[in-house]
Amino acid sequence: MTARLAQAVAFQRRPVASLLEHEHGNGSAFWLPTLIGGRMLVVATPALAHEVLHARPGVYVAGRANQRILPVLPSETVLTLDGDEHQARRHLLAPLFHGESLEAMAPIIREIAARETAGWPIGAPFAALPRARFMTLCIAARLLLGIQQPRLVADLERHLSRALHPYTMLAGAQGLRRLGPASPQAAARRSRARFARGVAEVRGARARISRARPPDALDLLGPVIGAGLHDTRVADELFALLLAAHETTAAALAWSLELLAHDPETLTMLAGATDRGDRPRLDAVISEILRLRPPLVDIVRELSQPTRLGHLALAAGTLVLIPPPLIHRHGHSSPETFVAQRFLGDHPDSETWLPFGGGERRCLGASFALLELREIITLIAERFEVHPADGVREMAHLHGTALVPGRGARVILRPR
């Protein structure tokens, strides 16, 4: 195995540890080979990250970069478009994640969380991550598709998990196209086709049932379908939104349980804080969870033109990776330690706290993700004690580009 391939494999298996090792030996910016995105420039300081995220519009583009690191993403979605097309799609979808829609989703999130956690094991070890995935997918499906039938949600989960299969993730490797129907590109197309059929079934079910408001993504996208956004493109947009809306939130929720299981005093405090309506204390804990265990390993941009970054002259097409796990270590004492009160009375600094990215491409659903975490963590704290299944702290593994607990966040619940 060549040194470059060994480094790429190490990053896939031990993403955070691998980044820390590279930073220790190379400083604020270093080159990192990866299996999916190829060779990337990692910028590991807040100053360089700010320079990338707040550069002149059009210099560092996110859409093409997202498709390079997550090649299962369809083109022409809010995640993969750039420039004016991205802004138009973002403007179209923004009402889903703000204002009245957000307020209307709070009781729905509580309802789904209560239903799902009622079926979690009591008194026996279990992996919380798969159950967090299904819960957040139920919530995302309600927000985006207006559905609540568990069978339809389970079908969506199956299609999404196939899309993130390690072989399908190699769809960016152009040399593998020669394999034809057996290629990862063909596998990715089949995954999206299955998902599109699932969306068609959902749209049929929507026509047969009365649905509670607020409007969902199909309501918002419907008026523009006849204006050039074909049904296939609608399915592609929903595919991208569901991947973004539930996978990272599920990872954040699983990390919340893993961390709070080892800090029972904080969980007890949260149970009391909800009785007192003490949202600042809850928000401080969530901010610290997202600082210590950000759900994404990377924020990526592709250079559209030759540019200087720090002391480096970079060519057009260079892929730049900003790793929140490294950026979040700056500006804090004991950065490796979970300190529940770290942000109490003090908002996180946007230069050193990037769980939702930054700049003009900051995550469209950030407010919605925070609402989910508030509602679900509150419900769990009120109803359960959470204990570690054993004394082993879990390492971060990659699932797509999400950082997830390596053993699935194994915990034991007991009634409070």
SVG drawing of the C-alpha trace seen along z (x, -y; Angstrom):
<svg xmlns="http://www.w3.org/2000/svg" viewBox="-58 -40 63 46">
<polyline fill="none" stroke="black" stroke-width="0.4" points="0.0,0.0 1.4,-3.4 1.8,-6.1 -0.9,-8.2 -3.4,-5.3 -2.6,-4.5 -3.3,-8.1 -6.6,-8.0 -7.6,-4.7 -6.7,-6.1 -8.9,-9.2 -11.8,-6.9 -11.3,-4.7 -10.2,-7.3 -11.2,-10.7 -10.7,-12.9 -7.5,-11.2 -6.1,-11.3 -6.8,-15.0 -5.2,-15.7 -2.1,-13.7 -1.7,-15.6 -2.2,-19.0 0.4,-18.1 3.0,-17.5 2.0,-20.1 0.5,-23.1 -2.4,-25.3 -2.8,-24.0 -1.9,-20.6 -2.7,-18.3 -4.8,-15.2 -5.5,-12.3 -9.0,-10.9 -10.7,-7.8 -13.7,-9.7 -12.8,-13.4 -9.2,-12.9 -6.5,-15.2 -7.8,-18.1 -6.2,-21.1 -7.2,-21.1 -7.3,-24.5 -7.2,-24.0 -7.3,-27.5 -10.2,-29.9 -8.5,-32.6 -8.0,-30.6 -11.5,-29.1 -12.9,-32.6 -11.0,-33.6 -12.5,-30.8 -16.1,-31.0 -16.3,-34.8 -14.4,-35.2 -15.8,-37.2 -18.8,-35.4 -18.0,-32.9 -14.3,-32.3 -14.9,-29.3 -18.0,-27.3 -19.9,-24.8 -22.2,-23.0 -19.5,-21.4 -17.5,-20.6 -20.4,-18.9 -20.9,-16.6 -17.2,-15.7 -17.2,-14.5 -20.7,-13.0 -21.0,-11.8 -24.4,-10.1 -25.9,-13.6 -27.9,-14.5 -27.0,-17.6 -29.2,-20.6 -30.3,-20.4 -30.0,-23.1 -26.8,-21.3 -25.2,-21.0 -26.2,-24.2 -24.0,-27.4 -24.5,-31.1 -27.9,-32.5 -29.5,-29.1 -28.6,-28.1 -29.9,-31.3 -33.2,-30.9 -33.6,-27.4 -32.6,-28.4 -35.2,-31.2 -37.9,-28.8 -37.2,-26.3 -36.5,-28.8 -40.1,-29.0 -39.8,-25.4 -37.2,-26.1 -38.2,-29.4 -41.1,-31.4 -44.6,-29.8 -43.4,-26.5 -40.8,-26.1 -43.3,-27.0 -45.8,-24.5 -43.2,-21.7 -42.4,-21.9 -45.4,-19.9 -45.0,-17.5 -41.4,-16.8 -42.5,-16.2 -45.2,-13.9 -42.9,-11.8 -40.1,-11.8 -42.6,-10.6 -43.9,-7.8 -40.5,-6.6 -38.8,-6.7 -41.7,-4.8 -40.5,-1.8 -36.8,-2.1 -35.5,0.7 -35.5,0.1 -32.8,1.6 -30.8,3.3 -28.0,2.0 -28.9,0.8 -27.4,-1.3 -29.1,-4.6 -27.9,-5.7 -30.2,-3.5 -33.2,-4.6 -32.2,-8.2 -31.9,-7.9 -35.4,-6.6 -36.8,-9.2 -35.2,-12.1 -36.2,-10.6 -39.8,-10.5 -39.5,-14.2 -37.9,-15.1 -40.5,-13.1 -43.3,-15.0 -41.6,-18.4 -40.6,-17.7 -43.2,-15.3 -46.2,-15.7 -46.3,-12.0 -46.4,-10.1 -47.1,-6.5 -44.3,-4.3 -44.3,-2.0 -43.5,-4.8 -40.9,-6.2 -39.2,-2.8 -39.2,-2.6 -37.5,-6.0 -34.9,-4.9 -34.1,-1.7 -33.6,-3.8 -31.3,-6.3 -29.2,-3.7 -28.6,-2.0 -27.5,-5.3 -24.9,-5.7 -23.5,-2.1 -19.7,-2.3 -19.6,-1.0 -22.2,-3.6 -20.0,-6.3 -17.4,-5.5 -19.6,-7.1 -17.1,-9.9 -14.4,-7.6 -14.7,-8.1 -12.4,-5.2 -15.0,-2.8 -17.6,-3.8 -16.1,-1.1 -17.8,1.5 -21.1,0.5 -24.1,1.9 -21.9,3.1 -20.3,-0.4 -20.9,-2.5 -22.3,-5.2 -25.0,-2.7 -25.6,-1.7 -26.2,-5.3 -28.6,-5.8 -30.6,-2.7 -30.7,-4.0 -32.1,-7.4 -34.6,-5.7 -35.9,-3.5 -36.1,-6.7 -38.0,-8.5 -40.5,-5.6 -40.9,-5.9 -41.6,-9.7 -44.2,-8.9 -45.9,-6.5 -45.8,-9.2 -47.4,-11.7 -50.2,-9.3 -50.7,-8.7 -50.9,-12.5 -53.7,-12.8 -55.7,-10.2 -55.3,-11.6 -56.0,-14.8 -52.9,-16.4 -52.2,-18.9 -50.4,-22.1 -47.8,-23.7 -46.9,-23.3 -44.2,-20.9 -41.5,-20.7 -43.8,-19.2 -46.2,-22.1 -43.4,-24.6 -41.9,-22.8 -45.3,-22.0 -45.9,-25.4 -42.5,-25.3 -42.7,-21.8 -44.5,-22.9 -42.1,-25.8 -39.1,-23.5 -38.6,-21.5 -39.5,-18.0 -40.8,-15.3 -37.4,-13.6 -35.8,-16.9 -38.3,-17.1 -37.4,-13.6 -33.7,-14.6 -34.2,-17.7 -36.1,-15.7 -33.4,-13.0 -30.7,-15.7 -32.8,-17.4 -33.6,-14.2 -30.0,-13.2 -29.1,-16.6 -32.1,-16.9 -31.9,-13.7 -28.4,-12.1 -26.5,-14.9 -29.2,-15.5 -29.3,-11.8 -25.6,-11.9 -25.9,-14.9 -28.6,-13.2 -26.6,-10.0 -23.6,-12.0 -25.8,-13.8 -26.9,-10.5 -23.3,-9.2 -22.0,-12.3 -24.9,-12.7 -24.7,-9.1 -21.3,-9.8 -22.5,-13.1 -25.6,-12.2 -25.5,-15.4 -26.0,-17.4 -28.9,-15.2 -30.6,-15.6 -30.0,-19.4 -31.6,-19.4 -34.7,-17.6 -35.0,-20.3 -34.2,-23.1 -37.1,-22.2 -39.5,-22.4 -38.1,-25.9 -38.3,-26.9 -34.5,-27.4 -33.7,-27.4 -30.3,-29.2 -29.0,-26.2 -30.3,-23.7 -28.9,-25.7 -25.5,-25.9 -25.4,-22.1 -26.4,-21.7 -23.8,-24.2 -21.1,-22.3 -22.3,-18.9 -22.0,-20.3 -18.6,-21.9 -17.1,-18.7 -18.8,-16.3 -19.8,-18.2 -21.8,-15.9 -19.9,-16.7 -16.2,-16.1 -15.9,-18.7 -17.1,-21.9 -15.9,-21.9 -15.4,-24.4 -13.9,-24.2 -11.8,-27.0 -13.3,-28.4 -10.1,-30.3 -6.5,-30.5 -6.2,-32.1 -3.8,-32.7 -4.8,-31.4 -2.4,-32.3 1.1,-31.6 -0.2,-29.1 -0.9,-29.7 -3.8,-27.4 -5.0,-26.3 -8.6,-26.4 -10.3,-23.1 -8.5,-22.8 -10.8,-21.2 -10.5,-22.9 -11.7,-21.2 -12.5,-23.0 -12.8,-20.4 -15.0,-21.5 -13.4,-19.0 -10.1,-21.0 -11.6,-24.5 -13.7,-23.8 -10.5,-23.2 -9.4,-26.8 -10.2,-29.5 -11.2,-27.1 -9.5,-25.7 -9.6,-21.9 -11.0,-21.5 -11.1,-17.7 -13.4,-17.9 -17.2,-18.1 -18.0,-21.2 -21.7,-21.5 -21.6,-25.2 -19.0,-26.3 -21.4,-28.5 -23.8,-29.4 -24.4,-33.2 -22.2,-33.4 -23.1,-32.6 -20.6,-30.5 -18.1,-32.5 -19.0,-32.1 -15.3,-31.9 -14.7,-28.9 -18.1,-27.1 -19.0,-25.8 -21.4,-22.8 -23.6,-24.3 -20.9,-25.7 -20.6,-29.4 -20.8,-32.3 -23.6,-32.5 -23.8,-28.7 -24.5,-28.2 -26.9,-25.3 -30.4,-26.2 -31.9,-23.9 -29.7,-25.0 -32.7,-26.5 -34.8,-23.4 -31.9,-21.1 -31.5,-23.1 -35.3,-22.9 -35.2,-19.1 -32.3,-18.8 -34.0,-21.0 -37.3,-19.1 -35.9,-15.6 -33.2,-16.1 -35.8,-17.8 -38.1,-14.8 -35.4,-12.3 -34.1,-14.2 -37.6,-14.4 -38.4,-10.7 -35.2,-8.8 -31.9,-8.3 -29.3,-7.5 -26.3,-5.3 -23.3,-4.1 -23.6,-0.5 -20.0,-0.1 -17.0,-2.3 -15.7,-2.6 -15.9,-6.1 -16.8,-5.9 -14.6,-7.1 -16.0,-8.9 -16.4,-6.9 -17.5,-8.2 -20.9,-7.5 -20.9,-9.4 -19.5,-12.6 -21.2,-12.4 -19.2,-11.7 -21.1,-9.1 -20.3,-7.1 -18.3,-4.1 -20.4,-1.6 -23.7,-3.3 -23.9,-5.2 -24.6,-2.2 -26.5,-3.3 -28.9,-1.9 -32.2,-3.8 -34.0,-3.7 -37.3,-5.4 -36.9,-8.7"/>
</svg>
